[in-house]
Amino acid sequence: ASCVQHRLVVRDVSSLQVRQLYTCLDQIQYIEWSSDSLFILCAMYKRGIVQVWSLEQPDWHCKIDEGSAGLVASCWSADGRHILNTTEFHLRITVWSLCTKSVSYIKYPKACQQGVVFTKDGRYMAVAERRDCKDFISIFVCSNWQLLRHFDTETQDLFGIEWAPNGCVLAAWDSCLEYKLLLYSLDGRLLSSYRAYQWPLGIKSVAWSPSSQFLAIGSFDEKVRILNHVTWKKITEFEHPATVASKKTIVYKEVEKSPSVETEKFSFPPPRELANSLFSTQSKYEISQVPVSLQYIKPVADKANPKMGVGMLAFSADNCFLATKNDSIPNAVWIWDMRKLKLLVVLEQLCPVQCVQWDPRQPRLALCTGSSRVFLWSPAGCVAVQVPGEGDFQIVSLSWHSSGDSMVLLSKDNFCVCYLEREEV
C-alpha cells in the first residue's frame, strides 16, 4: 500500500497492478496494515481523524474522529480488530473496537520513544505511564483489555519498553542521562537491573535476539553489551574502534568505477542507452587488507543528541548474527558472529548508512546509503545492486517482504520493488 496526498493505493506484490484505490478525507500522514492484512488504517493527524478500509469489502469503511482531543499517534492492536489512538499532550489512549464498536480508555500514557508494545503472540500489551512525576508500567490482557498488573519502575525518566519475543520478560530503560536497564516478569516482579557505568551518557538502543536468549544494549560509549537470559549478567561487550586490526575480520569496502567504453566505435551524439552508461558509475565491493582505518566523525559537543554511540542494532532471524552501527563512524556496518561472539565482517560504504534490515527468513542483510544502489550481505559474500531506470533514485529506506523474496525500496518521492530469485535446493 502507498499513499499520494489523500489517495490510498493498494497494489499486488507480484505484478504491482492496482487492486484498490481509496480516497480519504485529507492528506494521509500514516498508514498501517492490520496483522491479518484484511484492513488498512490511514491516520490524518492534522484533522484528528482515522479512516479504516477493508480489502475484502471495498464498500465498507470506518471513520474515527477524536474531535477536540486531537491525535498524535495511531496503531493497530495485535489482533487487527482494535485501534489505539493517542490524543494530544498524551492525555489518554483510546481503544476502539471494530467488532463491538466499544471504546476503552487508558489514562496517563507517557510521551516516550517506545511506550506501547505487544507480546509476539498478541496476548498482552504493556504501556509506559507517567503519574505524579513517577514512571509506571501497566500490563493489559488484549482479549478483554482488563488490567493485569500495574507497577512503578525505578527510573528517573522512562525512555522505552520492549517485550522479549517469548513474551516472558519486559525490558525497560531510562533516558540517556541515566544508564539503567530493568527487566520485569509478566506479573511485575523485578528480575534484574543492569548498569554499565554511572555518569556519562547511557543507553542509546536496545534489541532482543529472536530466541530471547540475548539482550543487546547499544551505548553512547560506542560499545554493545550482551546480556544472557539465565543470570541477566553481561557475557561480553563489542567495541567499535575507528581502526579494524584483527586479521580474522573481513573488511568489504565499496568502490566506484566508471565503465570503460570505446567511444571511437560510436557516432555522436551517442544513443540514449549508451549515454546513460557513459555517465553512470558502477559500484562493487573489494576486500581491504587489515589494518583498516574507518572514517571517524568527532561529535559536536555543544549540540543536543550528539552523533555518537551505537544507535542501530539488528539480529538475524536465525540468531547467528548481529548487525550494529556506530553513529560516529556513519559509513560502516559491523556484523558480529553470535556463536563465537566475535567480529566477523565490516562493510565500509562510501556514504552514511541510512537503513539496515535482515531478511526475515535467512541470514541476509540489506542496507542502503541514500544512493541508487542497494547492498546485500550474506555469509557467502556481498554485492551492490544498481536500481535500473532513468533519473537518480536515492534509496533512503527499505523493507523486506515477509517471505524474503522481495523488498520495497523507498526514495523521498518514489518507490520500487526489488525481487530476489530463490535458490533451488
C-alpha positions as CSV (number, residue, x, y, z in Angstrom):
1,A,0.0,0.0,0.0
2,S,1.1,3.5,-0.7
3,C,-0.4,7.0,-0.3
4,V,-0.3,10.0,-2.6
5,Q,-1.8,13.1,-0.9
6,H,-5.3,11.9,0.1
7,R,-5.4,8.8,-2.0
8,L,-4.5,5.3,-0.8
9,V,-3.3,2.8,-3.5
10,V,-3.2,-0.9,-2.8
11,R,-1.2,-3.0,-5.3
12,D,-0.5,-6.6,-6.0
13,V,3.0,-7.5,-4.7
14,S,4.0,-9.8,-7.7
15,S,2.7,-7.6,-10.5
16,L,2.3,-4.1,-8.9
17,Q,-1.1,-3.9,-10.5
18,V,-3.6,-1.6,-8.7
19,R,-6.1,-3.7,-6.7
20,Q,-7.9,-1.0,-4.8
21,L,-8.0,2.8,-4.8
22,Y,-9.4,4.6,-1.8
23,T,-10.0,8.4,-1.2
24,C,-9.5,9.8,2.3
25,L,-10.9,13.0,3.8
26,D,-7.5,14.7,4.0
27,Q,-3.8,14.2,3.3
28,I,-2.7,10.9,4.7
29,Q,0.2,11.1,7.2
30,Y,0.5,7.5,8.4
31,I,-0.7,4.1,7.1
32,E,-0.5,0.7,8.8
33,W,-1.8,-2.8,7.8
34,S,-3.7,-5.0,10.3
35,S,-1.9,-8.2,11.4
36,D,-4.0,-10.3,9.0
37,S,-3.7,-7.9,6.1
38,L,-7.5,-7.6,5.8
39,F,-7.8,-3.9,6.9
40,I,-5.6,-0.9,6.5
41,L,-5.5,2.2,8.7
42,C,-5.0,5.8,7.4
43,A,-4.3,8.5,10.0
44,M,-4.8,12.2,9.4
45,Y,-3.2,13.8,12.5
46,K,-3.9,17.4,11.5
47,R,-7.7,16.7,11.5
48,G,-7.7,14.2,14.3
49,I,-9.2,11.5,12.1
50,V,-8.5,7.9,11.4
51,Q,-10.1,6.0,8.4
52,V,-10.1,2.2,8.1
53,W,-10.6,0.4,4.8
54,S,-11.4,-3.3,4.2
55,L,-9.7,-5.3,1.5
56,E,-12.5,-7.9,1.4
57,Q,-15.4,-5.5,1.3
58,P,-14.3,-2.3,-0.6
59,D,-17.6,-0.6,0.1
60,W,-17.2,-0.9,3.9
61,H,-15.3,1.8,5.7
62,C,-14.9,3.2,9.2
63,K,-14.1,6.7,10.4
64,I,-12.9,7.5,13.9
65,D,-12.9,11.2,14.9
66,E,-11.1,12.2,18.1
67,G,-12.6,15.6,18.0
68,S,-11.2,18.3,20.2
69,A,-8.9,15.8,22.0
70,G,-6.7,15.7,18.9
71,L,-4.5,12.9,17.6
72,V,-0.7,12.4,17.7
73,A,-0.4,8.6,17.1
74,S,-2.4,5.7,15.9
75,C,-1.7,2.0,15.6
76,W,-3.3,-1.5,15.4
77,S,-3.6,-3.9,18.3
78,A,-2.1,-7.3,17.7
79,D,-5.4,-8.9,16.8
80,G,-6.1,-6.5,14.0
81,R,-9.6,-5.6,15.3
82,H,-8.8,-2.7,17.7
83,I,-7.3,0.7,17.0
84,L,-5.3,2.6,19.6
85,N,-5.3,6.4,19.3
86,T,-3.1,8.6,21.4
87,T,-4.6,12.1,22.0
88,E,-2.7,15.4,22.0
89,F,-0.5,16.0,25.0
90,H,-0.6,12.2,25.7
91,L,-3.7,12.7,27.9
92,R,-5.0,9.2,27.1
93,I,-5.0,6.3,24.7
94,T,-8.4,5.4,23.2
95,V,-9.0,1.8,22.2
96,W,-11.7,1.5,19.5
97,S,-13.2,-1.9,18.7
98,L,-14.2,-2.6,15.1
99,C,-16.2,-5.7,16.1
100,T,-18.3,-4.4,19.0
101,K,-17.9,-0.7,18.4
102,S,-17.0,-0.3,22.1
103,V,-14.5,2.2,23.4
104,S,-12.0,1.9,26.2
105,Y,-9.6,4.4,27.7
106,I,-6.1,4.2,29.1
107,K,-5.0,7.3,31.1
108,Y,-1.6,8.9,31.5
109,P,0.4,7.3,28.7
110,K,4.0,8.5,28.7
111,A,5.3,10.5,25.8
112,C,8.4,8.4,25.1
113,Q,10.1,6.8,22.1
114,Q,8.5,3.4,22.7
115,G,5.7,3.4,25.1
116,V,3.1,0.9,23.8
117,V,4.3,-2.7,23.0
118,F,2.6,-6.0,22.4
119,T,3.9,-9.5,23.0
120,K,4.6,-11.5,19.9
121,D,1.6,-13.8,20.4
122,G,-0.6,-10.7,20.9
123,R,-1.9,-11.8,24.3
124,Y,-0.6,-8.9,26.4
125,M,0.2,-5.2,26.0
126,A,2.5,-3.1,28.1
127,V,2.0,0.7,28.3
128,A,4.5,3.2,29.8
129,E,2.8,5.7,32.1
130,R,3.7,8.9,34.0
131,R,1.7,9.8,37.1
132,D,2.6,12.2,39.9
133,C,6.1,12.7,38.5
134,K,6.8,8.9,38.6
135,D,7.1,6.3,35.9
136,F,4.7,3.3,35.9
137,I,4.1,0.3,33.6
138,S,0.6,-1.2,33.1
139,I,0.1,-4.6,31.5
140,F,-3.2,-5.4,29.9
141,V,-4.8,-8.6,28.6
142,C,-5.7,-7.9,25.0
143,S,-8.7,-10.2,24.8
144,N,-10.8,-8.0,27.1
145,W,-8.5,-5.0,27.8
146,Q,-8.5,-5.8,31.5
147,L,-5.6,-4.5,33.6
148,L,-3.4,-7.4,34.7
149,R,-0.6,-5.6,36.5
150,H,0.3,-2.0,37.4
151,F,3.7,-1.2,39.0
152,D,6.1,1.6,39.3
153,T,9.6,1.5,37.8
154,E,12.9,2.5,39.3
155,T,13.6,5.0,36.5
156,Q,14.2,8.8,36.5
157,D,12.7,9.2,33.0
158,L,11.5,6.0,31.4
159,F,12.5,6.1,27.7
160,G,11.3,2.8,26.2
161,I,10.0,-0.7,26.9
162,E,10.3,-3.9,24.8
163,W,9.0,-7.4,25.3
164,A,11.2,-10.4,24.8
165,P,10.0,-12.4,21.7
166,N,8.8,-15.3,24.0
167,G,6.6,-12.8,26.0
168,C,8.0,-13.7,29.4
169,V,10.3,-10.7,30.1
170,L,9.8,-7.0,29.7
171,A,12.8,-4.7,29.3
172,A,12.6,-1.1,30.4
173,W,15.3,1.5,30.2
174,D,16.0,5.0,31.3
175,S,16.8,8.1,29.3
176,C,20.3,8.7,28.0
177,L,21.1,10.8,31.1
178,E,20.9,7.7,33.4
179,Y,22.4,4.3,32.5
180,K,19.8,1.9,33.8
181,L,18.1,-1.1,32.3
182,L,15.4,-3.1,34.2
183,L,13.9,-6.5,33.5
184,Y,10.4,-7.4,34.7
185,S,8.4,-10.6,34.6
186,L,4.8,-10.8,33.4
187,D,3.5,-10.3,36.9
188,G,5.5,-7.2,37.5
189,R,8.4,-8.6,39.5
190,L,11.8,-7.0,39.0
191,L,14.0,-9.8,37.8
192,S,17.2,-7.9,37.4
193,S,18.7,-4.4,36.8
194,Y,21.8,-3.5,34.8
195,R,24.1,-0.5,34.9
196,A,27.4,-0.5,33.0
197,Y,28.6,2.9,34.3
198,Q,27.1,5.9,36.1
199,W,27.8,9.5,34.9
200,P,28.3,9.7,31.1
201,L,25.5,9.4,28.6
202,G,24.0,6.0,28.8
203,I,21.7,3.7,26.7
204,K,21.0,4.6,23.1
205,S,19.5,1.4,21.6
206,V,18.1,-2.0,22.8
207,A,17.4,-5.2,20.9
208,W,16.3,-8.7,21.8
209,S,17.5,-11.7,19.9
210,P,14.7,-13.7,18.2
211,S,15.3,-16.6,20.6
212,S,15.1,-14.3,23.7
213,Q,18.5,-15.7,24.8
214,F,20.4,-12.4,24.3
215,L,19.6,-8.8,25.0
216,A,21.9,-6.3,23.2
217,I,22.4,-2.8,24.6
218,G,24.0,-0.1,22.5
219,S,25.5,2.7,24.5
220,F,26.9,6.2,23.9
221,D,30.4,4.9,24.8
222,E,30.5,3.2,21.4
223,K,30.1,-0.3,22.8
224,V,27.4,-3.0,22.7
225,R,26.9,-5.1,25.8
226,I,25.3,-8.6,25.5
227,L,23.2,-9.9,28.5
228,N,22.3,-13.6,28.8
229,H,18.8,-14.8,29.7
230,V,19.8,-17.0,32.6
231,T,21.5,-14.7,35.0
232,W,20.9,-11.4,33.2
233,K,24.6,-10.6,33.5
234,K,26.9,-9.3,30.8
235,I,28.6,-12.1,28.9
236,T,30.6,-9.9,26.5
237,E,30.9,-6.4,25.0
238,F,31.6,-5.4,21.5
239,E,33.8,-2.3,20.8
240,H,33.6,-0.2,17.6
241,P,37.1,1.3,17.2
242,A,38.0,3.5,14.2
243,T,40.7,1.0,13.2
244,V,40.0,-2.6,12.4
245,A,43.1,-4.6,13.1
246,S,42.1,-8.2,13.5
247,K,43.2,-10.5,10.7
248,K,40.1,-12.7,11.4
249,T,37.8,-9.8,10.3
250,I,36.9,-9.4,6.7
251,V,36.5,-5.7,5.6
252,Y,34.5,-5.2,2.5
253,K,35.0,-1.7,1.0
254,E,32.6,-0.1,-1.5
255,V,34.4,1.4,-4.5
256,E,33.0,3.2,-7.5
257,K,34.3,2.8,-11.0
258,S,33.3,4.3,-14.3
259,P,32.6,1.7,-17.0
260,S,35.2,1.6,-19.8
261,V,33.6,2.1,-23.2
262,E,35.4,2.5,-26.5
263,T,33.8,5.7,-27.8
264,E,35.6,5.6,-31.1
265,K,33.2,3.0,-32.4
266,F,30.0,5.1,-31.8
267,S,28.6,8.1,-33.5
268,F,28.0,11.4,-31.8
269,P,25.6,12.1,-30.1
270,P,25.6,8.5,-28.7
271,P,22.4,6.5,-28.4
272,R,20.3,7.1,-25.2
273,E,21.2,3.7,-23.6
274,L,24.9,4.3,-24.2
275,A,24.8,7.9,-22.9
276,N,23.3,6.6,-19.6
277,S,26.1,4.0,-19.2
278,L,28.8,6.6,-20.2
279,F,28.0,8.9,-17.3
280,S,26.9,6.4,-14.7
281,T,29.3,4.9,-12.2
282,Q,29.3,1.3,-11.1
283,S,29.8,0.2,-7.5
284,K,31.3,-3.0,-6.2
285,Y,32.9,-4.4,-3.0
286,E,36.6,-5.0,-2.6
287,I,38.3,-6.8,0.3
288,S,40.6,-4.4,2.2
289,Q,43.9,-5.5,3.8
290,V,43.8,-5.0,7.6
291,P,44.5,-2.9,9.5
292,V,41.8,-0.6,8.0
293,S,41.2,3.0,9.2
294,L,37.5,3.9,9.0
295,Q,36.1,7.4,8.6
296,Y,35.5,8.8,12.2
297,I,33.5,11.9,12.7
298,K,34.0,13.7,16.0
299,P,30.7,14.6,17.6
300,V,29.8,18.3,18.2
301,A,30.0,18.7,22.0
302,D,27.7,21.7,22.3
303,K,24.6,20.3,20.5
304,A,21.8,18.1,21.7
305,N,21.6,14.4,20.5
306,P,25.2,14.0,19.5
307,K,26.0,11.7,16.6
308,M,27.9,9.2,18.7
309,G,27.3,5.8,20.2
310,V,25.6,2.6,18.9
311,G,22.3,3.7,17.5
312,M,21.4,0.7,15.4
313,L,21.1,-2.9,16.4
314,A,19.6,-5.8,14.4
315,F,19.7,-9.6,15.0
316,S,19.3,-12.0,12.1
317,A,16.3,-14.3,12.1
318,D,18.4,-17.4,12.9
319,N,20.1,-15.7,15.9
320,C,23.5,-16.2,14.4
321,F,24.5,-12.7,13.5
322,L,24.1,-9.1,15.0
323,A,24.5,-6.0,12.8
324,T,25.4,-2.8,14.5
325,K,26.3,0.8,13.5
326,N,28.3,3.3,15.5
327,D,27.0,6.8,14.7
328,S,30.5,8.3,15.0
329,I,31.5,6.0,12.1
330,P,28.4,6.5,9.9
331,N,29.7,4.8,6.8
332,A,30.3,1.3,8.4
333,V,28.2,-1.6,9.4
334,W,29.6,-4.2,11.8
335,I,28.4,-7.8,11.6
336,W,29.2,-10.0,14.7
337,D,29.1,-13.8,14.9
338,M,26.9,-14.6,17.9
339,R,28.0,-18.2,18.0
340,K,31.6,-17.2,18.6
341,L,30.9,-13.7,20.0
342,K,33.5,-12.3,17.6
343,L,33.5,-9.6,14.9
344,L,33.1,-11.3,11.5
345,V,32.7,-8.6,8.9
346,V,32.8,-4.8,8.5
347,L,31.1,-3.2,5.5
348,E,32.6,0.1,4.7
349,Q,30.4,2.3,2.5
350,L,31.1,5.5,0.5
351,C,28.1,7.3,2.0
352,P,26.5,7.2,5.5
353,V,24.3,4.1,6.1
354,Q,20.6,5.1,6.2
355,C,18.8,1.8,6.9
356,V,19.7,-1.8,7.7
357,Q,17.3,-4.7,7.8
358,W,17.7,-8.5,7.8
359,D,15.9,-10.9,5.6
360,P,13.1,-12.4,7.8
361,R,13.8,-16.0,6.5
362,Q,17.6,-16.3,6.2
363,P,20.8,-14.6,7.2
364,R,20.9,-12.0,4.5
365,L,21.3,-8.3,5.3
366,A,20.1,-5.4,3.1
367,L,21.3,-1.8,3.6
368,C,21.0,1.5,1.8
369,T,23.1,4.7,1.8
370,G,20.9,7.3,0.1
371,S,22.4,6.3,-3.3
372,S,20.7,4.5,-6.2
373,R,22.1,1.1,-5.1
374,V,21.0,-1.5,-2.5
375,F,23.7,-3.6,-0.8
376,L,23.3,-7.2,0.3
377,W,25.5,-9.3,2.5
378,S,25.3,-13.0,3.4
379,P,27.9,-15.4,4.8
380,A,28.7,-16.3,1.1
381,G,29.7,-12.7,0.3
382,C,28.2,-9.3,-0.5
383,V,27.1,-7.4,-3.6
384,A,25.9,-4.0,-4.7
385,V,22.8,-3.8,-6.9
386,Q,22.1,-0.8,-9.1
387,V,18.4,0.2,-9.3
388,P,17.5,0.3,-13.0
389,G,15.7,3.2,-14.5
390,E,16.1,6.8,-15.5
391,G,16.9,9.6,-13.1
392,D,18.6,9.4,-9.7
393,F,16.6,7.1,-7.5
394,Q,18.1,7.7,-4.0
395,I,17.2,4.9,-1.6
396,V,16.6,6.3,1.9
397,S,14.7,3.3,3.4
398,L,13.9,-0.4,2.6
399,S,11.6,-3.1,3.9
400,W,11.6,-6.9,3.3
401,H,8.5,-8.8,2.4
402,S,7.7,-11.5,5.0
403,S,8.6,-14.2,2.5
404,G,12.1,-12.8,1.9
405,D,11.5,-13.0,-1.8
406,S,11.2,-9.2,-2.4
407,M,11.7,-5.9,-0.7
408,V,10.4,-2.3,-1.2
409,L,13.0,0.4,-1.8
410,L,11.9,3.9,-0.9
411,S,13.1,7.3,-2.0
412,K,11.6,10.6,-1.0
413,D,9.0,10.7,-3.8
414,N,9.0,7.2,-5.3
415,F,9.3,3.5,-4.5
416,C,10.2,0.4,-6.4
417,V,10.1,-3.3,-5.6
418,C,13.3,-5.5,-5.8
419,Y,12.6,-9.2,-6.5
420,L,15.2,-11.8,-5.4
421,E,15.4,-15.2,-7.1
422,R,15.1,-18.1,-4.6
423,E,17.9,-20.6,-4.8
424,E,16.9,-24.0,-5.9
425,V,17.9,-26.7,-3.3
